[in-house]
Amino acid sequence: SWYFMRYIDPNNDKELADKKLLDHWLPVDLYIGGPEHTVGHLMYSRIWTKYLYNKGLINFDEPFKKLVHQGMILGTNGIKMGKRFPEFVVNPSDIVRDFGADTLRLYEMFMGPLEAAKPWSTTGLEGARKFLDRVFRLVTEEAYTSKFTTEYDKTLEKVYHQTVKKVTSHYENLCFNTAISQLMIFVN
């Protein structure tokens, strides 16, 4: 429950961790975890942090500045994937093999809000792959890249600036799905 304190000084066999390192690196800025960790980890992290703070061993009394509960990726049937329904479990290694790791990452971020539970969809995965292929073509194929150096489009410049502003804001607020949506608008 206090592993994050040891990460910053894992080889220290004299104390919990070096005080200067604890003061510099902690508390954790952002913890993203599933709701199933609430009792099994997060509650105990708070208890241990408060105990160590009360003993004067650390200078913070909360382990995490910000905590976000990520939603679960459900099976295609809308039920939590797991041993009970093995026919609905999606193996990430198979997805990486068939579509690539970038496609899997993009699709998971695009599925919906980070905090929401979302059902898996192979169709959505295929759409993510098509988008990445299109972006790749835009920056590698002569038919597209030659336009970038010869044509100036004021409308494109405006959409570009809107995209930078929106994607930056959405990324900082962990709204990855809407950031990706804005990138799709820009590519179109």
Protein Blocks (a to p, Z undefined) as FASTA:
>chain_A
ZZmmmmmmmmbckbmbdfklmmmmpccfbacddfklmmmmmmmmmmmmmmmmmnopaccf
bfbfbdcdddddddfkopacdfklmmlpccfklmmmmnojklmmmmmmmnpcfklccddd
fklmmmmmmmmmmmmmmmmgmklmmmmmmpccfklmmmmmmmmmmmmmmmmnopaklmmm
mmmmmmZZ
